[in-house]
Amino acid sequence: MDDLTIIELVVQRLRKEFDADLLGVLAGGSRLRGEGDAHSDLDVVVIISRPQRRRWNIVMAGVEIEMFVNPPFQMRRYFEEERLSGRGQTPHLCATGRIVFDPQGVVALIQAEARSIWEAGPPPLSERDRWQFRYHTADLLRDIEDVQAIDEDRASFLIALLLSQLIDRHYRISGRWLHKPKRVMNDLAKWDVGTSRLAREACHSTSGISVRCAAIRALADHVLAPLGGVMPVEWSTDWESVKADSDATNASW
């Protein structure tokens, strides 16, 4: 059974399940875009009129189908949350998906909004984001230095943790939407060969721990260079006003 036939059967099932509450259906994901693999599922966005949401997984003809059931206003909440986080998975799914049921044009409007968000890209980093990227990277690098000579397993774990964070930060700093973890290394190689090389060197299990530590440090320096580099040991934030709770005002030390 091909994917289009499976989608038709899914729509029939949804129409029976939700009846008049079903506003529309959109199918998408890497499988329909021709980018998937043997284990890729079908992603189905289901728009309903009732103020409820649900995640629903079924298997049909051996294909996993992941359904996201929401009213229109909840979809717009996801769009904004993911726009701010730089993830953009739901806007991308809706922007690139195929409308398969839309009697009132609701899904077409949602898709148009999703395309606008996706094409605009994620918002620029805030000053807080910039500070946290530099600070947390420096903190993990010090932890790696602390343990690399005494416990290679702990050092390897910390390198892997920092590597994931640095790649995400590189995408954010570069103004790119974050990628799915299983595809990020291949995508990174398409637009930044140098970063891709350092990332693979940092996670390569056959390299010695000193080589991997040097690679993760070089990667951190490269990724954070546009923000001023890794946070130095001596630093301070600007003063911020803080307001005490009424109970705390009267409390004695």
Buried (B, 14 or more C-beta within 10 A) or exposed (E): EEBEEBBBBBBEBBEEEBEEEBBBBBBBBBBBEEEEEEEBBBBBBBBBBEEEBEEEEEEBEEBBBEBBBBBBEBBBBBBEEBBEEBBBBBBBBBBBBEBBBBEEEBBEBBBEBBBEBBEEEBEEBEEEBBBBBBBBBBEBBEBBEEBBEEEBEBBBEBBBEBBBBBBBBBBBBEEBBBBEEEEBBEBBBEEBEEBBBBBBBBBEEEBEBEEBBBBBBBBBBBBBEEBEBBBEEEEEEEEEEEEEEEEEEEEEE
